[in-house]
């Protein structure tokens, strides 16, 4: 969704040499900064959406169970 699009649009990059290893320090710094950004900005939004989805699914399951009970009582 939108959160991931925003996340990927703001990714940073660094140059790293596979031959000399130059840029590895910058790479690890970039990973650390990006991980912190994910934890503070994007993870919170993801957890909110996940919780909302779980609440919605629990409500759907509850309604389904109530419907099943009514059907069983009616046929009973």
PDB file with one MODEL, atoms N, CA, C and O in Angstrom:
MODEL        1
ATOM      1  N   UNK A   1       0.772  -1.169   0.000  1.00  0.00           N
ATOM      2  CA  UNK A   1       0.000   0.000   0.000  1.00  0.00           C
ATOM      3  C   UNK A   1       0.833   1.262   0.000  1.00  0.00           C
ATOM      4  O   UNK A   1       2.011   1.279  -0.359  1.00  0.00           O
ATOM      5  N   UNK A   2       0.178   2.285   0.409  1.00  0.00           N
ATOM      6  CA  UNK A   2       0.767   3.617   0.403  1.00  0.00           C
ATOM      7  C   UNK A   2       1.988   3.702   1.318  1.00  0.00           C
ATOM      8  O   UNK A   2       2.973   4.354   0.971  1.00  0.00           O
ATOM      9  N   UNK A   3       1.934   3.059   2.467  1.00  0.00           N
ATOM     10  CA  UNK A   3       3.058   3.119   3.406  1.00  0.00           C
ATOM     11  C   UNK A   3       4.300   2.509   2.770  1.00  0.00           C
ATOM     12  O   UNK A   3       5.385   3.084   2.862  1.00  0.00           O
ATOM     13  N   UNK A   4       4.156   1.352   2.124  1.00  0.00           N
ATOM     14  CA  UNK A   4       5.316   0.730   1.486  1.00  0.00           C
ATOM     15  C   UNK A   4       5.815   1.555   0.306  1.00  0.00           C
ATOM     16  O   UNK A   4       7.023   1.671   0.099  1.00  0.00           O
ATOM     17  N   UNK A   5       4.897   2.130  -0.470  1.00  0.00           N
ATOM     18  CA  UNK A   5       5.314   2.983  -1.576  1.00  0.00           C
ATOM     19  C   UNK A   5       6.153   4.148  -1.069  1.00  0.00           C
ATOM     20  O   UNK A   5       7.189   4.486  -1.641  1.00  0.00           O
ATOM     21  N   UNK A   6       5.683   4.752   0.012  1.00  0.00           N
ATOM     22  CA  UNK A   6       6.412   5.875   0.603  1.00  0.00           C
ATOM     23  C   UNK A   6       7.767   5.404   1.130  1.00  0.00           C
ATOM     24  O   UNK A   6       8.778   6.086   0.962  1.00  0.00           O
ATOM     25  N   UNK A   7       7.779   4.243   1.762  1.00  0.00           N
ATOM     26  CA  UNK A   7       9.011   3.688   2.314  1.00  0.00           C
ATOM     27  C   UNK A   7      10.041   3.476   1.206  1.00  0.00           C
ATOM     28  O   UNK A   7      11.184   3.916   1.323  1.00  0.00           O
ATOM     29  N   UNK A   8       9.633   2.799   0.130  1.00  0.00           N
ATOM     30  CA  UNK A   8      10.566   2.513  -0.951  1.00  0.00           C
ATOM     31  C   UNK A   8      10.982   3.765  -1.708  1.00  0.00           C
ATOM     32  O   UNK A   8      12.105   3.836  -2.207  1.00  0.00           O
ATOM     33  N   UNK A   9      10.107   4.742  -1.801  1.00  0.00           N
ATOM     34  CA  UNK A   9      10.432   5.985  -2.501  1.00  0.00           C
ATOM     35  C   UNK A   9      11.514   6.774  -1.762  1.00  0.00           C
ATOM     36  O   UNK A   9      12.253   7.547  -2.372  1.00  0.00           O
ATOM     37  N   UNK A  10      11.599   6.575  -0.451  1.00  0.00           N
ATOM     38  CA  UNK A  10      12.560   7.346   0.334  1.00  0.00           C
ATOM     39  C   UNK A  10      13.813   6.554   0.712  1.00  0.00           C
ATOM     40  O   UNK A  10      14.601   7.003   1.544  1.00  0.00           O
ATOM     41  N   UNK A  11      13.999   5.388   0.109  1.00  0.00           N
ATOM     42  CA  UNK A  11      15.205   4.597   0.407  1.00  0.00           C
ATOM     43  C   UNK A  11      16.452   5.336  -0.051  1.00  0.00           C
ATOM     44  O   UNK A  11      16.464   6.002  -1.086  1.00  0.00           O
ATOM     45  N   UNK A  12      17.473   5.200   0.732  1.00  0.00           N
ATOM     46  CA  UNK A  12      18.746   5.827   0.415  1.00  0.00           C
ATOM     47  C   UNK A  12      19.681   4.767  -0.172  1.00  0.00           C
ATOM     48  O   UNK A  12      19.457   3.571   0.013  1.00  0.00           O
ATOM     49  N   UNK A  13      20.703   5.193  -0.864  1.00  0.00           N
ATOM     50  CA  UNK A  13      21.649   4.240  -1.426  1.00  0.00           C
ATOM     51  C   UNK A  13      23.061   4.737  -1.207  1.00  0.00           C
ATOM     52  O   UNK A  13      23.302   5.933  -1.043  1.00  0.00           O
ATOM     53  N   UNK A  14      23.987   3.798  -1.207  1.00  0.00           N
ATOM     54  CA  UNK A  14      25.411   4.130  -1.090  1.00  0.00           C
ATOM     55  C   UNK A  14      26.176   3.242  -2.071  1.00  0.00           C
ATOM     56  O   UNK A  14      25.740   2.147  -2.425  1.00  0.00           O
ATOM     57  N   UNK A  15      27.315   3.747  -2.489  1.00  0.00           N
ATOM     58  CA  UNK A  15      28.173   2.963  -3.370  1.00  0.00           C
ATOM     59  C   UNK A  15      29.115   2.099  -2.547  1.00  0.00           C
ATOM     60  O   UNK A  15      29.710   2.558  -1.572  1.00  0.00           O
ATOM     61  N   UNK A  16      29.240   0.837  -2.955  1.00  0.00           N
ATOM     62  CA  UNK A  16      30.143  -0.093  -2.279  1.00  0.00           C
ATOM     63  C   UNK A  16      30.951  -0.820  -3.338  1.00  0.00           C
ATOM     64  O   UNK A  16      30.410  -1.272  -4.347  1.00  0.00           O
ATOM     65  N   UNK A  17      32.246  -0.928  -3.102  1.00  0.00           N
ATOM     66  CA  UNK A  17      33.113  -1.655  -4.029  1.00  0.00           C
ATOM     67  C   UNK A  17      33.224  -3.105  -3.579  1.00  0.00           C
ATOM     68  O   UNK A  17      33.629  -3.389  -2.452  1.00  0.00           O
ATOM     69  N   UNK A  18      32.856  -4.028  -4.483  1.00  0.00           N
ATOM     70  CA  UNK A  18      33.004  -5.452  -4.187  1.00  0.00           C
ATOM     71  C   UNK A  18      34.484  -5.850  -4.185  1.00  0.00           C
ATOM     72  O   UNK A  18      34.856  -6.855  -3.579  1.00  0.00           O
ATOM     73  N   UNK A  19      35.311  -5.078  -4.850  1.00  0.00           N
ATOM     74  CA  UNK A  19      36.736  -5.398  -4.949  1.00  0.00           C
ATOM     75  C   UNK A  19      37.484  -4.912  -3.716  1.00  0.00           C
ATOM     76  O   UNK A  19      38.223  -5.673  -3.092  1.00  0.00           O
ATOM     77  N   UNK A  20      37.291  -3.636  -3.364  1.00  0.00           N
ATOM     78  CA  UNK A  20      38.081  -3.059  -2.265  1.00  0.00           C
ATOM     79  C   UNK A  20      37.331  -2.995  -0.949  1.00  0.00           C
ATOM     80  O   UNK A  20      37.944  -2.851   0.109  1.00  0.00           O
ATOM     81  N   UNK A  21      36.007  -3.101  -1.001  1.00  0.00           N
ATOM     82  CA  UNK A  21      35.211  -2.979   0.220  1.00  0.00           C
ATOM     83  C   UNK A  21      34.947  -1.536   0.595  1.00  0.00           C
ATOM     84  O   UNK A  21      34.313  -1.253   1.612  1.00  0.00           O
ATOM     85  N   UNK A  22      35.438  -0.621  -0.235  1.00  0.00           N
ATOM     86  CA  UNK A  22      35.206   0.793   0.033  1.00  0.00           C
ATOM     87  C   UNK A  22      33.701   1.067   0.053  1.00  0.00           C
ATOM     88  O   UNK A  22      32.962   0.597  -0.812  1.00  0.00           O
ATOM     89  N   UNK A  23      33.266   1.825   1.039  1.00  0.00           N
ATOM     90  CA  UNK A  23      31.854   2.179   1.173  1.00  0.00           C
ATOM     91  C   UNK A  23      31.085   1.302   2.149  1.00  0.00           C
ATOM     92  O   UNK A  23      29.914   1.562   2.427  1.00  0.00           O
ATOM     93  N   UNK A  24      31.731   0.267   2.672  1.00  0.00           N
ATOM     94  CA  UNK A  24      31.025  -0.635   3.597  1.00  0.00           C
ATOM     95  C   UNK A  24      30.579   0.103   4.864  1.00  0.00           C
ATOM     96  O   UNK A  24      29.491  -0.147   5.381  1.00  0.00           O
ATOM     97  N   UNK A  25      31.413   0.999   5.353  1.00  0.00           N
ATOM     98  CA  UNK A  25      31.042   1.763   6.546  1.00  0.00           C
ATOM     99  C   UNK A  25      29.772   2.570   6.261  1.00  0.00           C
ATOM    100  O   UNK A  25      28.852   2.605   7.078  1.00  0.00           O
ATOM    101  N   UNK A  26      29.733   3.211   5.104  1.00  0.00           N
ATOM    102  CA  UNK A  26      28.543   3.979   4.722  1.00  0.00           C
ATOM    103  C   UNK A  26      27.329   3.069   4.573  1.00  0.00           C
ATOM    104  O   UNK A  26      26.214   3.448   4.930  1.00  0.00           O
ATOM    105  N   UNK A  27      27.548   1.872   4.045  1.00  0.00           N
ATOM    106  CA  UNK A  27      26.446   0.920   3.888  1.00  0.00           C
ATOM    107  C   UNK A  27      25.853   0.554   5.243  1.00  0.00           C
ATOM    108  O   UNK A  27      24.635   0.583   5.418  1.00  0.00           O
ATOM    109  N   UNK A  28      26.706   0.212   6.200  1.00  0.00           N
ATOM    110  CA  UNK A  28      26.205  -0.163   7.524  1.00  0.00           C
ATOM    111  C   UNK A  28      25.547   1.013   8.238  1.00  0.00           C
ATOM    112  O   UNK A  28      24.555   0.833   8.944  1.00  0.00           O
ATOM    113  N   UNK A  29      26.089   2.205   8.061  1.00  0.00           N
ATOM    114  CA  UNK A  29      25.434   3.396   8.620  1.00  0.00           C
ATOM    115  C   UNK A  29      24.055   3.585   8.002  1.00  0.00           C
ATOM    116  O   UNK A  29      23.088   3.876   8.708  1.00  0.00           O
ATOM    117  N   UNK A  30      23.965   3.422   6.693  1.00  0.00           N
ATOM    118  CA  UNK A  30      22.681   3.565   6.011  1.00  0.00           C
ATOM    119  C   UNK A  30      21.663   2.530   6.474  1.00  0.00           C
ATOM    120  O   UNK A  30      20.486   2.845   6.647  1.00  0.00           O
ATOM    121  N   UNK A  31      22.114   1.307   6.672  1.00  0.00           N
ATOM    122  CA  UNK A  31      21.219   0.251   7.168  1.00  0.00           C
ATOM    123  C   UNK A  31      20.720   0.597   8.561  1.00  0.00           C
ATOM    124  O   UNK A  31      19.533   0.447   8.855  1.00  0.00           O
ATOM    125  N   UNK A  32      21.624   1.060   9.422  1.00  0.00           N
ATOM    126  CA  UNK A  32      21.242   1.415  10.790  1.00  0.00           C
ATOM    127  C   UNK A  32      20.209   2.542  10.802  1.00  0.00           C
ATOM    128  O   UNK A  32      19.205   2.465  11.510  1.00  0.00           O
ATOM    129  N   UNK A  33      20.461   3.578  10.022  1.00  0.00           N
ATOM    130  CA  UNK A  33      19.544   4.719   9.955  1.00  0.00           C
ATOM    131  C   UNK A  33      18.185   4.286   9.397  1.00  0.00           C
ATOM    132  O   UNK A  33      17.141   4.681   9.916  1.00  0.00           O
ATOM    133  N   UNK A  34      18.205   3.484   8.355  1.00  0.00           N
ATOM    134  CA  UNK A  34      16.952   3.020   7.744  1.00  0.00           C
ATOM    135  C   UNK A  34      16.167   2.124   8.697  1.00  0.00           C
ATOM    136  O   UNK A  34      14.938   2.196   8.744  1.00  0.00           O
ATOM    137  N   UNK A  35      16.861   1.286   9.453  1.00  0.00           N
ATOM    138  CA  UNK A  35      16.178   0.420  10.433  1.00  0.00           C
ATOM    139  C   UNK A  35      15.522   1.264  11.522  1.00  0.00           C
ATOM    140  O   UNK A  35      14.399   0.981  11.939  1.00  0.00           O
ATOM    141  N   UNK A  36      16.219   2.291  11.977  1.00  0.00           N
ATOM    142  CA  UNK A  36      15.633   3.176  12.986  1.00  0.00           C
ATOM    143  C   UNK A  36      14.421   3.899  12.429  1.00  0.00           C
ATOM    144  O   UNK A  36      13.412   4.039  13.120  1.00  0.00           O
ATOM    145  N   UNK A  37      14.507   4.358  11.196  1.00  0.00           N
ATOM    146  CA  UNK A  37      13.393   5.046  10.550  1.00  0.00           C
ATOM    147  C   UNK A  37      12.197   4.108  10.404  1.00  0.00           C
ATOM    148  O   UNK A  37      11.055   4.505  10.638  1.00  0.00           O
ATOM    149  N   UNK A  38      12.466   2.874  10.019  1.00  0.00           N
ATOM    150  CA  UNK A  38      11.387   1.894   9.886  1.00  0.00           C
ATOM    151  C   UNK A  38      10.696   1.691  11.233  1.00  0.00           C
ATOM    152  O   UNK A  38       9.468   1.703  11.315  1.00  0.00           O
ATOM    153  N   UNK A  39      11.491   1.504  12.288  1.00  0.00           N
ATOM    154  CA  UNK A  39      10.919   1.251  13.617  1.00  0.00           C
ATOM    155  C   UNK A  39      10.093   2.425  14.125  1.00  0.00           C
ATOM    156  O   UNK A  39       9.057   2.218  14.757  1.00  0.00           O
ATOM    157  N   UNK A  40      10.527   3.640  13.862  1.00  0.00           N
ATOM    158  CA  UNK A  40       9.826   4.802  14.418  1.00  0.00           C
ATOM    159  C   UNK A  40       8.707   5.316  13.535  1.00  0.00           C
ATOM    160  O   UNK A  40       7.747   5.901  14.037  1.00  0.00           O
ATOM    161  N   UNK A  41       8.810   5.111  12.229  1.00  0.00           N
ATOM    162  CA  UNK A  41       7.834   5.712  11.325  1.00  0.00           C
ATOM    163  C   UNK A  41       6.882   4.691  10.710  1.00  0.00           C
ATOM    164  O   UNK A  41       5.665   4.863  10.775  1.00  0.00           O
ATOM    165  N   UNK A  42       7.413   3.652  10.127  1.00  0.00           N
ATOM    166  CA  UNK A  42       6.593   2.744   9.340  1.00  0.00           C
ATOM    167  C   UNK A  42       6.028   1.577  10.154  1.00  0.00           C
ATOM    168  O   UNK A  42       4.897   1.150   9.919  1.00  0.00           O
ATOM    169  N   UNK A  43       6.792   1.072  11.090  1.00  0.00           N
ATOM    170  CA  UNK A  43       6.350  -0.075  11.881  1.00  0.00           C
ATOM    171  C   UNK A  43       5.106   0.265  12.693  1.00  0.00           C
ATOM    172  O   UNK A  43       4.206  -0.564  12.829  1.00  0.00           O
ATOM    173  N   UNK A  44       5.053   1.470  13.228  1.00  0.00           N
ATOM    174  CA  UNK A  44       3.902   1.919  14.015  1.00  0.00           C
ATOM    175  C   UNK A  44       2.637   1.879  13.154  1.00  0.00           C
ATOM    176  O   UNK A  44       1.602   1.377  13.591  1.00  0.00           O
ATOM    177  N   UNK A  45       2.721   2.401  11.948  1.00  0.00           N
ATOM    178  CA  UNK A  45       1.568   2.402  11.039  1.00  0.00           C
ATOM    179  C   UNK A  45       1.168   0.989  10.658  1.00  0.00           C
ATOM    180  O   UNK A  45      -0.019   0.669  10.595  1.00  0.00           O
ATOM    181  N   UNK A  46       2.153   0.144  10.404  1.00  0.00           N
ATOM    182  CA  UNK A  46       1.872  -1.254  10.076  1.00  0.00           C
ATOM    183  C   UNK A  46       1.149  -1.944  11.226  1.00  0.00           C
ATOM    184  O   UNK A  46       0.181  -2.670  11.003  1.00  0.00           O
ATOM    185  N   UNK A  47       1.610  -1.723  12.446  1.00  0.00           N
ATOM    186  CA  UNK A  47       0.984  -2.360  13.606  1.00  0.00           C
ATOM    187  C   UNK A  47      -0.450  -1.880  13.797  1.00  0.00           C
ATOM    188  O   UNK A  47      -1.317  -2.665  14.181  1.00  0.00           O
ATOM    189  N   UNK A  48      -0.711  -0.607  13.535  1.00  0.00           N
ATOM    190  CA  UNK A  48      -2.076  -0.090  13.626  1.00  0.00           C
ATOM    191  C   UNK A  48      -2.985  -0.777  12.616  1.00  0.00           C
ATOM    192  O   UNK A  48      -4.096  -1.191  12.947  1.00  0.00           O
ATOM    193  N   UNK A  49      -2.504  -0.894  11.381  1.00  0.00           N
ATOM    194  CA  UNK A  49      -3.305  -1.528  10.333  1.00  0.00           C
ATOM    195  C   UNK A  49      -3.516  -3.006  10.627  1.00  0.00           C
ATOM    196  O   UNK A  49      -4.598  -3.539  10.386  1.00  0.00           O
ATOM    197  N   UNK A  50      -2.508  -3.658  11.138  1.00  0.00           N
ATOM    198  CA  UNK A  50      -2.616  -5.081  11.484  1.00  0.00           C
ATOM    199  C   UNK A  50      -3.642  -5.279  12.597  1.00  0.00           C
ATOM    200  O   UNK A  50      -4.458  -6.198  12.526  1.00  0.00           O
ATOM    201  N   UNK A  51      -3.611  -4.436  13.616  1.00  0.00           N
ATOM    202  CA  UNK A  51      -4.562  -4.533  14.722  1.00  0.00           C
ATOM    203  C   UNK A  51      -5.984  -4.288  14.237  1.00  0.00           C
ATOM    204  O   UNK A  51      -6.911  -4.977  14.664  1.00  0.00           O
ATOM    205  N   UNK A  52      -6.164  -3.314  13.350  1.00  0.00           N
ATOM    206  CA  UNK A  52      -7.496  -3.030  12.808  1.00  0.00           C
ATOM    207  C   UNK A  52      -8.007  -4.224  12.011  1.00  0.00           C
ATOM    208  O   UNK A  52      -9.181  -4.582  12.111  1.00  0.00           O
ATOM    209  N   UNK A  53      -7.143  -4.836  11.229  1.00  0.00           N
ATOM    210  CA  UNK A  53      -7.526  -6.010  10.444  1.00  0.00           C
ATOM    211  C   UNK A  53      -7.909  -7.165  11.371  1.00  0.00           C
ATOM    212  O   UNK A  53      -8.887  -7.868  11.114  1.00  0.00           O
ATOM    213  N   UNK A  54      -7.150  -7.362  12.439  1.00  0.00           N
ATOM    214  CA  UNK A  54      -7.455  -8.435  13.384  1.00  0.00           C
ATOM    215  C   UNK A  54      -8.788  -8.192  14.088  1.00  0.00           C
ATOM    216  O   UNK A  54      -9.556  -9.129  14.303  1.00  0.00           O
ATOM    217  N   UNK A  55      -9.065  -6.930  14.450  1.00  0.00           N
ATOM    218  CA  UNK A  55     -10.359  -6.613  15.080  1.00  0.00           C
ATOM    219  C   UNK A  55     -11.512  -6.883  14.120  1.00  0.00           C
ATOM    220  O   UNK A  55     -12.543  -7.430  14.509  1.00  0.00           O
ATOM    221  N   UNK A  56     -11.324  -6.495  12.875  1.00  0.00           N
ATOM    222  CA  UNK A  56     -12.354  -6.709  11.865  1.00  0.00           C
ATOM    223  C   UNK A  56     -12.604  -8.207  11.662  1.00  0.00           C
ATOM    224  O   UNK A  56     -13.753  -8.638  11.566  1.00  0.00           O
ATOM    225  N   UNK A  57     -11.544  -8.984  11.598  1.00  0.00           N
ATOM    226  CA  UNK A  57     -11.680 -10.433  11.421  1.00  0.00           C
ATOM    227  C   UNK A  57     -12.355 -11.070  12.638  1.00  0.00           C
ATOM    228  O   UNK A  57     -13.179 -11.972  12.483  1.00  0.00           O
ATOM    229  N   UNK A  58     -12.019 -10.618  13.834  1.00  0.00           N
ATOM    230  CA  UNK A  58     -12.645 -11.146  15.049  1.00  0.00           C
ATOM    231  C   UNK A  58     -14.141 -10.839  15.056  1.00  0.00           C
ATOM    232  O   UNK A  58     -14.947 -11.682  15.451  1.00  0.00           O
ATOM    233  N   UNK A  59     -14.507  -9.652  14.627  1.00  0.00           N
ATOM    234  CA  UNK A  59     -15.921  -9.272  14.556  1.00  0.00           C
ATOM    235  C   UNK A  59     -16.651 -10.119  13.517  1.00  0.00           C
ATOM    236  O   UNK A  59     -17.781 -10.552  13.744  1.00  0.00           O
ATOM    237  N   UNK A  60     -16.008 -10.352  12.387  1.00  0.00           N
ATOM    238  CA  UNK A  60     -16.606 -11.191  11.351  1.00  0.00           C
ATOM    239  C   UNK A  60     -16.815 -12.615  11.863  1.00  0.00           C
ATOM    240  O   UNK A  60     -17.863 -13.214  11.616  1.00  0.00           O
ATOM    241  N   UNK A  61     -15.831 -13.158  12.569  1.00  0.00           N
ATOM    242  CA  UNK A  61     -15.940 -14.510  13.123  1.00  0.00           C
ATOM    243  C   UNK A  61     -17.049 -14.574  14.175  1.00  0.00           C
ATOM    244  O   UNK A  61     -17.787 -15.557  14.243  1.00  0.00           O
ATOM    245  N   UNK A  62     -17.164 -13.531  14.988  1.00  0.00           N
ATOM    246  CA  UNK A  62     -18.209 -13.488  16.014  1.00  0.00           C
ATOM    247  C   UNK A  62     -19.590 -13.486  15.358  1.00  0.00           C
ATOM    248  O   UNK A  62     -20.478 -14.229  15.776  1.00  0.00           O
ATOM    249  N   UNK A  63     -19.772 -12.664  14.346  1.00  0.00           N
ATOM    250  CA  UNK A  63     -21.056 -12.604  13.644  1.00  0.00           C
ATOM    251  C   UNK A  63     -21.377 -13.936  12.973  1.00  0.00           C
ATOM    252  O   UNK A  63     -22.526 -14.378  12.974  1.00  0.00           O
ATOM    253  N   UNK A  64     -20.370 -14.563  12.409  1.00  0.00           N
ATOM    254  CA  UNK A  64     -20.560 -15.854  11.756  1.00  0.00           C
ATOM    255  C   UNK A  64     -21.002 -16.910  12.771  1.00  0.00           C
ATOM    256  O   UNK A  64     -21.879 -17.727  12.492  1.00  0.00           O
ATOM    257  N   UNK A  65     -20.391 -16.878  13.934  1.00  0.00           N
ATOM    258  CA  UNK A  65     -20.749 -17.836  14.989  1.00  0.00           C
ATOM    259  C   UNK A  65     -22.170 -17.582  15.479  1.00  0.00           C
ATOM    260  O   UNK A  65     -22.926 -18.527  15.705  1.00  0.00           O
ATOM    261  N   UNK A  66     -22.532 -16.334  15.641  1.00  0.00           N
ATOM    262  CA  UNK A  66     -23.895 -15.999  16.066  1.00  0.00           C
ATOM    263  C   UNK A  66     -24.909 -16.471  15.027  1.00  0.00           C
ATOM    264  O   UNK A  66     -25.967 -16.990  15.382  1.00  0.00           O
ATOM    265  N   UNK A  67     -24.595 -16.297  13.776  1.00  0.00           N
ATOM    266  CA  UNK A  67     -25.478 -16.744  12.691  1.00  0.00           C
ATOM    267  C   UNK A  67     -25.613 -18.272  12.720  1.00  0.00           C
ATOM    268  O   UNK A  67     -26.715 -18.799  12.562  1.00  0.00           O
ATOM    269  N   UNK A  68     -24.523 -18.968  12.917  1.00  0.00           N
ATOM    270  CA  UNK A  68     -24.544 -20.422  12.997  1.00  0.00           C
ATOM    271  C   UNK A  68     -25.400 -20.891  14.164  1.00  0.00           C
ATOM    272  O   UNK A  68     -26.190 -21.824  14.019  1.00  0.00           O
ATOM    273  N   UNK A  69     -25.252 -20.252  15.318  1.00  0.00           N
ATOM    274  CA  UNK A  69     -26.064 -20.615  16.495  1.00  0.00           C
ATOM    275  C   UNK A  69     -27.556 -20.415  16.217  1.00  0.00           C
ATOM    276  O   UNK A  69     -28.376 -21.266  16.561  1.00  0.00           O
ATOM    277  N   UNK A  70     -27.897 -19.296  15.599  1.00  0.00           N
ATOM    278  CA  UNK A  70     -29.312 -19.045  15.268  1.00  0.00           C
ATOM    279  C   UNK A  70     -29.840 -20.107  14.325  1.00  0.00           C
ATOM    280  O   UNK A  70     -30.955 -20.600  14.498  1.00  0.00           O
ATOM    281  N   UNK A  71     -29.039 -20.463  13.323  1.00  0.00           N
ATOM    282  CA  UNK A  71     -29.454 -21.496  12.367  1.00  0.00           C
ATOM    283  C   UNK A  71     -29.658 -22.835  13.048  1.00  0.00           C
ATOM    284  O   UNK A  71     -30.608 -23.558  12.748  1.00  0.00           O
ATOM    285  N   UNK A  72     -28.755 -23.165  13.974  1.00  0.00           N
ATOM    286  CA  UNK A  72     -28.866 -24.456  14.673  1.00  0.00           C
ATOM    287  C   UNK A  72     -30.082 -24.470  15.578  1.00  0.00           C
ATOM    288  O   UNK A  72     -30.770 -25.487  15.664  1.00  0.00           O
ATOM    289  N   UNK A  73     -30.366 -23.360  16.258  1.00  0.00           N
ATOM    290  CA  UNK A  73     -31.528 -23.281  17.123  1.00  0.00           C
ATOM    291  C   UNK A  73     -32.821 -23.374  16.302  1.00  0.00           C
ATOM    292  O   UNK A  73     -33.783 -24.015  16.728  1.00  0.00           O
ATOM    293  N   UNK A  74     -32.840 -22.752  15.157  1.00  0.00           N
ATOM    294  CA  UNK A  74     -34.010 -22.748  14.305  1.00  0.00           C
ATOM    295  C   UNK A  74     -34.284 -24.140  13.737  1.00  0.00           C
ATOM    296  O   UNK A  74     -35.441 -24.510  13.539  1.00  0.00           O
ATOM    297  N   UNK A  75     -33.240 -24.902  13.479  1.00  0.00           N
ATOM    298  CA  UNK A  75     -33.434 -26.226  12.891  1.00  0.00           C
ATOM    299  C   UNK A  75     -33.602 -27.300  13.951  1.00  0.00           C
ATOM    300  O   UNK A  75     -33.953 -28.440  13.649  1.00  0.00           O
ATOM    301  N   UNK A  76     -33.347 -26.920  15.200  1.00  0.00           N
ATOM    302  CA  UNK A  76     -33.321 -27.764  16.262  1.00  0.00           C
ATOM    303  C   UNK A  76     -34.092 -28.671  16.917  1.00  0.00           C
ATOM    304  O   UNK A  76     -33.653 -29.255  17.907  1.00  0.00           O
TER     305      UNK A  76
ENDMDL
END
